[in-house]
Amino acid sequence: MAAASIHQGLLQAGVSSRFYYQDNQSSRTLDASFMPLQRLVTEQPASEAPWYLPWEAHTRKRHHRQRVREVCRYYELHLRDNDRQTEVFSQPELVHETHVARPDFPHQLLHLHWTAFALDWPSFFRSLPRRLPIVWTLHDQNPYTGGCHFTTGCERFRTGCGQCPQLLAPGPHDLSRHAFAVKQALLTGRELHVVAPSRWMLTEAQKSPIFRGAKSFTQIPYGLDVAALEPEAGREAFRGQRLLPTILFGAEDLKNARKGVQYAIEGINHLVRLVSQTDSGQTPAGEVGSGHDLSSGGSSSPGVSGPGRGASGVLGRGPARKRLRLWTFGKALPDDLLQRLDPAIEVKQWGFVSDRRLQGQLYRAADVFWLPSLEDNQPQTALEAMGCGTPVVGFDVGGVPEIVRHQQTGLIVPPRDSAGLAGPRGICSRTAACGSDCRRRGGNGPPRVLARAPEPRVLGLVRSTVGGCPRPPI
């Protein structure tokens, strides 16, 4: 999503840009500037050797068989049926090679984004011109680690990895150590420029020896096309459905431990208990007592309590009544997690939502967006929620506090503090003020971090790197 937006922004700025993709999983219509990755790379090298040298073909086949055996050996030893990894773990070497299809690379600059499972590092980088400028935008930590995409606090990438806690049978010379050495050797001496959307990611990247020879490190935050989410359509689309305070929570894979689903479950269960106490007249001081309207601050939305009305104005009394609504998007919550939810919570799982209009409607209709990630770069979901005027409550980790303005566009709580998500810092009267500010900002333009379109800064980096705009492909 972010990569495609940058590409289209460069096109609008007059830069000749081509976007190569492995799979198109979006609902957007792709124009001629988007091309399958197979247009750039091939499994066979563009050899300049004469056809009458059969020994070279034999040597290549033997080398290919050896590397396939090695790749499979590491996979069988460390990754097959691996239940230790908290995030996807990818090898830089693939079974199939990905050589640049032409000996004369048709572009002046290469801008890499997420390359896992798409590019075989050895064949790809060795087939690139040695002095080709490379800009690499980091969407996770994989490019500078031995294979993990988020380190979960491990610092071994600072010294070459090994003994990886996310692998089966870890050891001093395990897959992470091997992969780290492969990456470091291939990027040494390259004209590499590292870009990260968050200061946190940029700081971590500078610690890795893989990027020791990088020519520059630049922070360029993500931008957001707020108009694509059609924020005003959201209120009308769900009008009459918001009979309960609604918490929105979502990720591509809700079963991913890094996304902190367990803390969201604990937090909303805690919140139900607080609401129940309020409903029975036992309001905990400073927590819930002034209502749950986070969407408009001072004015009530249909079916949602406003300041001074109290939770009973919405939820009524009696054990059979639902008290809160949880909406999720992404991969569905597994049954074992659903069973841990309090029966007073009404759950609606929207699944994968590719329609940008519907995404905007969900963000707009929710009272608050919860972001309980234990590690994150600059999560697009948080930007989208704030862009639609919905406050974000998240943990103080990674790049999250760089985009959520505490008590202005959302709230930041200590990591793993599930009660903090729901208590005085969570869905309460003080968050209502955040909702008011977020709605106001949404009406007058997105928050400051959203308004910084990345394309001008990327364009500046491109021009300073190559001395001008890239030429069209040959």
Beta strands, then each sheet from edge to edge (+ up, - down):
strand 1: 19-21
strand 2: 34-36
strand 3: 41-42
strand 4: 99-100
strand 5: 110-112
strand 6: 133-137
strand 7: 191-196
strand 8: 216-219
strand 9: 246-253
strand 10: 324-331
strand 11: 345-349
strand 12: 368-371
strand 13: 392-395
strand 14: 410-413
sheet 1: 1+ 2+
sheet 2: 3+ 4-
sheet 3: 5+ 6+ 7+ 8+
sheet 4: 11+ 10+ 9+ 12+ 13+ 14+
end
